[in-house]
Amino acid sequence: VCLTVTEITDKTYKADLMNESLKMTKFDRSIVNKNVNLERALRLSDRLDGHIVQGHVDGVGKIININKNVYTISASPEICSLIVKKGSVALDGISLTVSDDKITSFEVSLIPETIERTNFKYKKIGDEINIETDIINRFIQKSMANKKEERLDKNFLLENGF
């Protein structure tokens, strides 16, 4: 989740949470004493390597299966419609490649290094997880919806003699 740290110590940090962050993430559920993944924001002068992740969470999913290093996540059809096989998704801030997609679930396969360096080593079936879909796919979906709306508007005008 994209947050600005307002105070930091050796073992803790503080950040302000807006209502939208509380609504769209699992932050309003018991997160005290839980492991989280922290990463500094990319500077524009840095090399871009991997997926584009903003920390702008689309919603919360749930881990419904773990088979060795393959995690199956259930999510709403609205979120899953933005997730495509071999595309990217961020789960709890970890940028991953989608290994399979369905209407209400998707899979990610994690290499051992990712599991070891993130809070995925503590994940279990039933855990909630923040989901950020790929920003490029969101832009494409929005553009397609706008084009459809433009066609409907044009047809309406033509049908009504405008």
N, CA, C and O of each residue as an XYZ file, in Angstrom:
648
protein
N       0.858     -1.172      0.000
C       0.000      0.000      0.000
C       0.900      1.228      0.000
O       1.826      1.327      0.805
N       0.632      2.137     -0.880
C       1.418      3.362     -0.985
C       1.124      4.249      0.224
O       0.023      4.783      0.361
N       2.115      4.400      1.095
C       1.989      5.237      2.290
C       3.229      6.095      2.453
O       4.322      5.710      2.038
N       3.056      7.243      3.051
C       4.179      8.108      3.381
C       4.518      7.916      4.847
O       3.673      8.115      5.720
N       5.754      7.531      5.116
C       6.203      7.351      6.494
C       6.361      8.729      7.124
O       7.035      9.604      6.580
N       5.723      8.908      8.290
C       5.780     10.200      8.983
C       6.719     10.176     10.183
O       7.147     11.221     10.674
N       7.032      8.972     10.647
C       7.945      8.829     11.789
C       8.565      7.443     11.707
O       7.892      6.471     11.362
N       9.864      7.358     12.028
C      10.544      6.075     11.931
C      11.502      5.904     13.100
O      12.178      6.845     13.515
N      11.544      4.676     13.622
C      12.520      4.312     14.657
C      13.248      3.070     14.156
O      13.050      2.645     13.018
N      14.085      2.494     15.002
C      14.812      1.281     14.606
C      13.874      0.117     14.312
O      14.177     -0.711     13.453
N      12.737      0.036     15.010
C      11.867     -1.127     14.878
C      10.443     -0.802     14.430
O       9.666     -1.720     14.169
N      10.084      0.467     14.335
C       8.714      0.817     13.974
C       8.689      1.987     13.003
O       9.688      2.675     12.797
N       7.541      2.186     12.426
C       7.301      3.375     11.619
C       5.838      3.762     11.779
O       5.009      2.943     12.175
N       5.531      5.012     11.469
C       4.158      5.496     11.497
C       3.833      6.083     10.138
O       4.687      6.663      9.466
N       2.571      5.919      9.748
C       2.078      6.496      8.498
C       0.608      6.821      8.687
O      -0.099      6.136      9.426
N       0.156      7.859      8.021
C      -1.261      8.215      8.068
C      -2.022      7.359      7.068
O      -1.547      7.114      5.959
N      -3.210      6.906      7.468
C      -4.070      6.136      6.578
C      -5.336      6.928      6.300
O      -6.014      7.375      7.225
N      -5.647      7.096      5.032
C      -6.869      7.775      4.621
C      -8.026      6.769      4.618
O      -7.795      5.560      4.603
N      -9.255      7.259      4.633
C     -10.422      6.382      4.609
C     -10.404      5.442      3.406
O     -10.783      4.278      3.536
N      -9.972      5.922      2.238
C      -9.909      5.085      1.042
C      -8.956      3.915      1.252
O      -9.249      2.796      0.829
N      -7.824      4.157      1.900
C      -6.881      3.073      2.182
C      -7.495      2.048      3.116
O      -7.321      0.845      2.920
N      -8.205      2.508      4.121
C      -8.859      1.587      5.051
C      -9.955      0.782      4.359
O     -10.148     -0.396      4.661
N     -10.671      1.414      3.434
C     -11.768      0.760      2.734
C     -11.274     -0.292      1.741
O     -11.875     -1.360      1.624
N     -10.188     -0.002      1.027
C      -9.740     -0.859     -0.065
C      -8.718     -1.911      0.340
O      -8.397     -2.787     -0.463
N      -8.200     -1.854      1.554
C      -7.136     -2.756      1.976
C      -7.566     -3.570      3.182
O      -8.685     -3.436      3.676
N      -6.674     -4.403      3.640
C      -6.939     -5.176      4.853
C      -6.451     -4.458      6.098
O      -6.390     -5.068      7.165
N      -6.099     -3.176      5.997
C      -5.589     -2.437      7.149
C      -6.614     -2.263      8.259
O      -6.239     -2.063      9.414
N      -7.892     -2.336      7.935
C      -8.888     -2.167      8.989
C      -9.137     -3.475      9.738
O      -9.936     -3.509     10.674
N      -8.470     -4.536      9.339
C      -8.570     -5.814     10.030
C      -7.303     -6.004     10.856
O      -6.326     -5.287     10.641
N      -7.293     -6.905     11.752
C      -6.204     -7.106     12.703
C      -4.845     -7.248     12.020
O      -4.534     -8.302     11.465
N      -4.036     -6.187     12.060
C      -2.699     -6.262     11.475
C      -1.607     -5.997     12.502
O      -0.425     -5.968     12.161
N      -1.994     -5.806     13.743
C      -1.000     -5.557     14.779
C      -0.110     -6.787     14.916
O      -0.587     -7.922     14.934
N       1.191     -6.535     15.012
C       2.200     -7.591     15.168
C       2.260     -8.563     13.992
O       2.598     -9.732     14.172
N       1.938     -8.094     12.802
C       2.043     -8.915     11.594
C       3.247     -8.437     10.783
O       3.624     -7.267     10.841
N       3.836     -9.349     10.036
C       4.945     -9.002      9.160
C       4.404     -8.343      7.894
O       3.419     -8.800      7.314
N       5.059     -7.270      7.478
C       4.679     -6.588      6.247
C       5.912     -6.433      5.372
O       7.043     -6.512      5.852
N       5.686     -6.215      4.097
C       6.771     -5.982      3.153
C       6.945     -4.476      2.994
O       5.976     -3.757      2.749
N       8.170     -4.004      3.133
C       8.456     -2.580      2.991
C       9.411     -2.373      1.825
O      10.371     -3.121      1.640
N       9.124     -1.352      1.056
C       9.997     -1.013     -0.054
C       9.923      0.484     -0.279
O       8.846      1.078     -0.267
N      11.078      1.080     -0.482
C      11.104      2.509     -0.765
C      10.573      2.770     -2.169
O      10.652      1.909     -3.045
N      10.041      3.947     -2.368
C       9.536      4.334     -3.688
C      10.695      4.442     -4.677
O      11.817      4.792     -4.311
N      10.399      4.137     -5.923
C      11.379      4.260     -6.994
C      11.587      5.729     -7.327
O      10.627      6.483     -7.487
N      12.850      6.127     -7.428
C      13.140      7.480     -7.904
C      13.091      7.474     -9.423
O      13.469      6.485    -10.050
N      12.638      8.550    -10.013
C      12.528      8.609    -11.474
C      13.874      8.429    -12.166
O      13.910      8.053    -13.337
N      14.974      8.687    -11.476
C      16.292      8.525    -12.070
C      16.790      7.083    -11.983
O      17.822      6.756    -12.569
N      16.075      6.212    -11.262
C      16.495      4.821    -11.098
C      16.125      3.980    -12.316
O      15.246      4.339    -13.099
N      16.811      2.865    -12.452
C      16.527      1.902    -13.517
C      15.229      1.182    -13.169
O      15.040      0.751    -12.031
N      14.340      1.054    -14.142
C      13.086      0.328    -13.950
C      13.323     -1.125    -14.325
O      13.728     -1.427    -15.447
N      13.067     -2.025    -13.380
C      13.313     -3.445    -13.598
C      12.132     -4.227    -13.045
O      11.938     -4.279    -11.830
N      11.350     -4.830    -13.916
C      10.207     -5.607    -13.449
C       8.910     -4.909    -13.766
O       8.794     -4.208    -14.771
N       7.938     -5.104    -12.907
C       6.593     -4.581    -13.123
C       6.445     -3.186    -12.538
O       7.198     -2.785    -11.651
N       5.465     -2.458    -13.047
C       5.153     -1.138    -12.502
C       4.146     -1.333    -11.373
O       3.015     -1.760    -11.602
N       4.567     -1.017    -10.165
C       3.727     -1.161     -8.981
C       3.625      0.199     -8.312
O       4.638      0.854     -8.065
N       2.400      0.625     -8.018
C       2.204      1.935     -7.414
C       1.850      1.866     -5.931
O       2.050      2.836     -5.200
N       1.334      0.743     -5.492
C       0.854      0.645     -4.113
C      -0.583      1.096     -3.969
O      -1.068      1.288     -2.854
N      -1.276      1.267     -5.097
C      -2.675      1.690     -5.090
C      -3.554      0.442     -5.161
O      -3.863     -0.056     -6.243
N      -3.945     -0.046     -4.003
C      -4.631     -1.328     -3.864
C      -6.047     -1.261     -4.441
O      -6.793     -0.314     -4.194
N      -6.396     -2.297     -5.217
C      -7.735     -2.391     -5.814
C      -8.720     -3.088     -4.899
O      -9.928     -2.880     -5.012
N      -8.227     -3.900     -4.008
C      -9.110     -4.626     -3.101
C      -8.368     -5.724     -2.379
O      -7.146     -5.839     -2.462
N      -9.137     -6.531     -1.667
C      -8.575     -7.604     -0.849
C      -9.031     -8.944     -1.401
O     -10.194     -9.109     -1.768
N      -8.119     -9.892     -1.457
C      -8.431    -11.258     -1.841
C      -8.116    -12.187     -0.685
O      -7.739    -11.755      0.404
N      -8.280    -13.466     -0.947
C      -8.014    -14.461      0.095
C      -7.252    -15.628     -0.509
O      -7.570    -16.087     -1.606
N      -6.252    -16.102      0.208
C      -5.508    -17.281     -0.228
C      -6.399    -18.500     -0.014
O      -6.811    -18.789      1.109
N      -6.696    -19.216     -1.109
C      -7.582    -20.382     -0.989
C      -6.847    -21.699     -1.200
O      -7.396    -22.763     -0.913
N      -5.613    -21.648     -1.697
C      -4.837    -22.877     -1.847
C      -3.358    -22.540     -1.931
O      -2.965    -21.523     -2.501
N      -2.554    -23.411     -1.355
C      -1.098    -23.308     -1.478
C      -0.604    -24.701     -1.831
O      -0.791    -25.652     -1.071
N       0.025    -24.809     -2.986
C       0.589    -26.080     -3.429
C       2.057    -25.851     -3.709
O       2.424    -25.409     -4.798
N       2.900    -26.148     -2.732
C       4.336    -25.873     -2.772
C       4.545    -24.375     -2.940
O       4.353    -23.621     -1.986
N       4.932    -23.925     -4.128
C       5.194    -22.504     -4.348
C       4.106    -21.818     -5.172
O       4.278    -20.672     -5.586
N       2.978    -22.512     -5.416
C       1.872    -21.944     -6.193
C       0.755    -21.541     -5.233
O       0.235    -22.365     -4.480
N       0.399    -20.263     -5.276
C      -0.642    -19.710     -4.403
C      -1.859    -19.364     -5.245
O      -1.745    -18.671     -6.256
N      -3.040    -19.854     -4.825
C      -4.288    -19.517     -5.492
C      -5.010    -18.487     -4.645
O      -5.215    -18.684     -3.447
N      -5.396    -17.384     -5.276
C      -6.023    -16.257     -4.596
C      -7.441    -16.093     -5.135
O      -7.640    -16.031     -6.348
N      -8.425    -16.021     -4.244
C      -9.786    -15.695     -4.681
C      -9.979    -14.195     -4.575
O      -9.454    -13.547     -3.668
N     -10.734    -13.656     -5.507
C     -11.003    -12.213     -5.523
C     -12.307    -11.989     -6.280
O     -12.831    -12.893     -6.930
N     -12.811    -10.778     -6.183
C     -14.061    -10.440     -6.867
C     -13.883    -10.542     -8.381
O     -12.767    -10.398     -8.881
N     -14.975    -10.790     -9.118
C     -14.884    -10.811    -10.584
C     -14.360     -9.490    -11.150
O     -13.688     -9.484    -12.182
N     -14.664     -8.365    -10.479
C     -14.174     -7.055    -10.952
C     -12.659     -7.002    -10.906
O     -12.027     -6.520    -11.846
N     -12.073     -7.489     -9.830
C     -10.610     -7.502     -9.728
C     -10.034     -8.528    -10.699
O      -9.080     -8.233    -11.419
N     -10.606     -9.726    -10.724
C     -10.074    -10.780    -11.595
C     -10.164    -10.415    -13.072
O      -9.369    -10.907    -13.873
N     -11.111     -9.567    -13.448
C     -11.216     -9.154    -14.852
C     -10.014     -8.313    -15.279
O      -9.767     -8.153    -16.474
N      -9.274     -7.780    -14.327
C      -8.091     -6.967    -14.616
C      -6.794     -7.761    -14.494
O      -5.706     -7.204    -14.638
N      -6.911     -9.053    -14.230
C      -5.738     -9.907    -14.045
C      -5.671    -10.884    -15.204
O      -6.644    -11.576    -15.502
N      -4.511    -10.935    -15.860
C      -4.350    -11.805    -17.019
C      -3.138    -12.710    -16.845
O      -2.129    -12.325    -16.255
N      -3.265    -13.918    -17.371
C      -2.170    -14.880    -17.324
C      -0.930    -14.273    -17.983
O      -1.006    -13.690    -19.065
N       0.193    -14.420    -17.320
C       1.492    -13.890    -17.714
C       1.586    -12.378    -17.564
O       2.586    -11.773    -17.950
N       0.537    -11.764    -16.999
C       0.590    -10.347    -16.663
C       1.126    -10.189    -15.260
O       1.556    -11.161    -14.640
N       1.102     -8.976    -14.757
C       1.623     -8.736    -13.410
C       0.494     -8.401    -12.450
O      -0.558     -7.894    -12.838
N       0.750     -8.704    -11.181
C      -0.145     -8.363    -10.082
C       0.742     -8.151     -8.862
O       1.774     -8.805     -8.716
N       0.339     -7.242     -7.994
C       1.078     -7.050     -6.742
C       0.216     -7.579     -5.606
O      -0.947     -7.200     -5.466
N       0.797     -8.455     -4.800
C       0.120     -9.021     -3.638
C       0.883     -8.589     -2.397
O       2.061     -8.908     -2.237
N       0.203     -7.863     -1.520
C       0.859     -7.281     -0.339
C       2.133     -6.540     -0.734
O       3.126     -6.553     -0.007
N       2.087     -5.896     -1.895
C       3.205     -5.080     -2.350
C       4.284     -5.827     -3.099
O       5.265     -5.220     -3.530
N       4.129     -7.134     -3.266
C       5.129     -7.932     -3.970
C       4.675     -8.084     -5.414
O       3.591     -8.604     -5.674
N       5.491     -7.637     -6.342
C       5.159     -7.718     -7.751
C       5.427     -9.127     -8.256
O       6.541     -9.639     -8.150
N       4.377     -9.751     -8.812
C       4.464    -11.145     -9.237
C       3.871    -11.317    -10.629
O       3.098    -10.480    -11.095
N       4.239    -12.404    -11.281
C       3.669    -12.760    -12.570
C       2.539    -13.755    -12.348
O       2.681    -14.713    -11.587
N       1.423    -13.520    -13.015
C       0.253    -14.391    -12.899
C       0.506    -15.662    -13.706
O       0.855    -15.597    -14.885
N       0.327    -16.828    -13.059
C       0.544    -18.096    -13.765
C      -0.760    -18.697    -14.283
O      -0.727    -19.572    -15.149
N      -1.915    -18.245    -13.770
C      -3.209    -18.677    -14.292
C      -4.266    -17.684    -13.830
O      -4.138    -17.083    -12.763
N      -5.312    -17.513    -14.637
C      -6.401    -16.598    -14.266
C      -7.752    -17.243    -14.549
O      -7.936    -17.947    -15.542
N      -8.691    -16.980    -13.641
C     -10.057    -17.484    -13.775
C     -11.013    -16.340    -13.435
O     -10.570    -15.218    -13.187
N     -12.308    -16.609    -13.422
C     -13.301    -15.559    -13.200
C     -13.241    -14.991    -11.782
O     -13.389    -13.785    -11.589
N     -13.027    -15.858    -10.791
C     -12.993    -15.383     -9.396
C     -11.744    -15.827     -8.649
O     -11.725    -15.833     -7.418
N     -10.704    -16.197     -9.383
C      -9.443    -16.549     -8.731
C      -8.308    -16.444     -9.740
O      -8.526    -16.333    -10.946
N      -7.103    -16.480     -9.215
C      -5.915    -16.488    -10.055
C      -4.786    -17.137     -9.267
O      -4.873    -17.296     -8.049
N      -3.721    -17.510     -9.981
C      -2.576    -18.147     -9.348
C      -1.311    -17.357     -9.617
O      -1.153    -16.726    -10.662
N      -0.419    -17.410     -8.648
C       0.936    -16.894     -8.811
C       1.895    -17.986     -8.353
O       1.611    -18.713     -7.401
N       3.016    -18.095     -9.027
C       4.047    -19.058     -8.657
C       5.264    -18.275     -8.180
O       5.804    -17.446     -8.912
N       5.686    -18.539     -6.969
C       6.790    -17.793     -6.372
C       8.067    -18.623     -6.359
O       8.049    -19.805     -6.018
N       9.163    -17.996     -6.730
C      10.448    -18.669     -6.616
C      10.838    -18.683     -5.135
O      10.382    -17.832     -4.372
N      11.676    -19.640     -4.722
C      12.063    -19.725     -3.308
C      12.644    -18.419     -2.756
O      12.404    -18.086     -1.596
N      13.397    -17.683     -3.559
C      13.997    -16.420     -3.113
C      12.924    -15.418     -2.697
O      13.076    -14.734     -1.685
N      11.841    -15.327     -3.469
C      10.745    -14.406     -3.142
C      10.055    -14.833     -1.857
O       9.759    -13.998     -1.002
N       9.802    -16.108     -1.718
C       9.162    -16.595     -0.490
C      10.031    -16.281      0.718
O       9.529    -15.815      1.741
N      11.313    -16.530      0.608
C      12.225    -16.329      1.745
C      12.377    -14.859      2.135
O      12.504    -14.551      3.320
N      12.367    -13.941      1.154
C      12.628    -12.521      1.428
C      11.379    -11.698      1.725
O      11.477    -10.500      1.993
N      10.199    -12.333      1.681
C       8.955    -11.586      1.897
C       8.116    -12.262      2.982
O       8.489    -13.299      3.528
N       6.969    -11.641      3.276
C       6.094    -12.236      4.283
C       5.315    -13.438      3.760
O       4.495    -14.004      4.484
N       5.561    -13.834      2.512
C       4.890    -15.027      1.992
C       5.308    -16.282      2.749
O       4.571    -17.268      2.752
N       6.463    -16.268      3.384
C       6.885    -17.453      4.141
C       5.958    -17.715      5.326
O       5.955    -18.813      5.884
N       5.161    -16.694      5.716
C       4.218    -16.847      6.826
C       2.777    -17.042      6.358
O       1.892    -17.274      7.181
N       2.528    -16.952      5.060
C       1.157    -17.009      4.547
C       0.571    -18.414      4.675
O       1.271    -19.418      4.552
N      -0.742    -18.448      4.926
C      -1.449    -19.719      5.012
C      -2.823    -19.576      4.363
O      -3.289    -18.464      4.116
N      -3.453    -20.690      4.094
C      -4.786    -20.689      3.497
C      -5.732    -19.928      4.417
O      -5.727    -20.131      5.631
N      -6.541    -19.053      3.832
C      -7.492    -18.233      4.583
C      -6.992    -16.828      4.859
O      -7.780    -15.960      5.235
N      -5.696    -16.581      4.681
C      -5.155    -15.239      4.908
C      -5.675    -14.272      3.846
O      -5.781    -14.613      2.669
N      -5.994    -13.063      4.291
C      -6.362    -12.005      3.347
C      -5.095    -11.374      2.801
O      -4.042    -11.380      3.439
N      -5.230    -10.824      1.588
C      -4.064    -10.259      0.914
C      -4.494     -9.063      0.072
O      -5.512     -9.116     -0.619
N      -3.717     -7.985      0.131
C      -3.993     -6.799     -0.684
C      -3.624     -7.092     -2.133
O      -2.584     -7.686     -2.419
N      -4.502     -6.660     -3.044
C      -4.285     -6.901     -4.473
C      -4.219     -5.571     -5.210
O      -5.110     -4.730     -5.094
N      -3.155     -5.406     -5.960
C      -3.033     -4.269     -6.882
C      -2.898     -4.834     -8.287
O      -1.938     -5.542     -8.590
N      -3.864     -4.520     -9.142
C      -3.806     -4.999    -10.517
C      -2.865     -4.126    -11.336
O      -2.463     -3.044    -10.908
N      -2.528     -4.613    -12.504
C      -1.592     -3.940    -13.389
C      -2.169     -2.616    -13.894
O      -3.272     -2.593    -14.441
N      -1.448     -1.533    -13.717
C      -1.921     -0.194    -14.090
C      -2.134     -0.082    -15.599
O      -3.050      0.611    -16.043
N      -1.306     -0.748    -16.383
C      -1.461     -0.672    -17.838
C      -2.773     -1.336    -18.250
O      -3.486     -0.816    -19.108
N      -3.092     -2.472    -17.651
C      -4.359     -3.134    -17.960
C      -5.542     -2.274    -17.512
O      -6.570     -2.241    -18.189
N      -5.410     -1.580    -16.386
C      -6.498     -0.692    -15.944
C      -6.723      0.424    -16.952
O      -7.869      0.765    -17.246
N      -5.646      0.999    -17.488
C      -5.775      2.048    -18.498
C      -6.442      1.505    -19.766
O      -7.295      2.172    -20.352
N      -6.059      0.301    -20.186
C      -6.658     -0.298    -21.379
C      -8.154     -0.525    -21.169
O      -8.965     -0.204    -22.038
N      -8.515     -1.082    -20.010
C      -9.925     -1.324    -19.701
C     -10.717     -0.018    -19.710
O     -11.819      0.040    -20.256
N     -10.161      1.019    -19.112
C     -10.832      2.326    -19.062
C     -10.996      2.896    -20.470
O     -12.054      3.423    -20.812
N      -9.951      2.787    -21.280
C     -10.004      3.289    -22.643
C     -11.067      2.552    -23.454
O     -11.815      3.175    -24.207
N     -11.137      1.230    -23.303
C     -12.144      0.447    -24.022
C     -13.547      0.819    -23.563
O     -14.457      0.910    -24.387
N     -13.738      1.033    -22.279
C     -15.055      1.426    -21.755
C     -15.441      2.794    -22.302
O     -16.600      3.016    -22.653
N     -14.474      3.720    -22.380
C     -14.749      5.056    -22.918
C     -15.136      4.978    -24.390
O     -16.047      5.680    -24.828
N     -14.449      4.128    -25.160
C     -14.766      3.969    -26.587
C     -16.176      3.416    -26.743
O     -16.931      3.876    -27.600
N     -16.537      2.430    -25.920
C     -17.882      1.861    -25.975
C     -18.922      2.928    -25.641
O     -19.963      3.013    -26.292
N     -18.639      3.726    -24.640
C     -19.554      4.804    -24.243
C     -19.689      5.838    -25.362
O     -20.783      6.343    -25.613
N     -18.579      6.151    -26.033
C     -18.622      7.097    -27.158
C     -19.507      6.554    -28.281
O     -20.283      7.299    -28.879
N     -19.386      5.227    -28.572
C     -20.212      4.623    -29.625
C     -21.686      4.677    -29.238
O     -22.541      4.965    -30.076
N     -21.983      4.401    -27.978
C     -23.369      4.456    -27.513
C     -23.917      5.872    -27.626
O     -25.050      6.074    -28.061
N     -23.100      6.861    -27.227
C     -23.520      8.256    -27.329
C     -23.762      8.649    -28.788
O     -24.744      9.324    -29.098
N     -22.871      8.229    -29.673
C     -23.006      8.550    -31.095
C     -24.269      7.896    -31.664
O     -25.024      8.534    -32.398
N     -24.497      6.616    -31.320
C     -25.711      5.929    -31.792
C     -26.966      6.604    -31.265
O     -27.948      6.739    -31.995
N     -26.947      7.026    -30.015
C     -28.095      7.693    -29.436
C     -28.398      8.968    -30.193
O     -29.555      9.252    -30.501
N     -27.353      9.745    -30.500
C     -27.539     10.994    -31.233
C     -28.096     10.729    -32.630
O     -29.011     11.417    -33.083
N     -27.536      9.723    -33.310
C     -28.007      9.401    -34.667
C     -29.450      8.907    -34.651
O     -30.257      9.299    -35.494
N     -29.769      8.047    -33.690
C     -31.130      7.500    -33.608
C     -32.165      8.545    -33.267
O     -33.342      8.381    -33.586
N     -31.749      9.603    -32.632
C     -32.680     10.632    -32.209
C     -32.579     11.900    -33.067
O     -33.033     12.972    -32.667
N     -31.979     11.757    -34.241
C     -31.966     12.850    -35.213
C     -31.045     14.000    -34.886
O     -31.248     15.105    -35.391
N     -30.062     13.787    -34.076
C     -29.120     14.871    -33.762
C     -27.967     14.873    -34.697
O     -27.078     15.716    -34.580
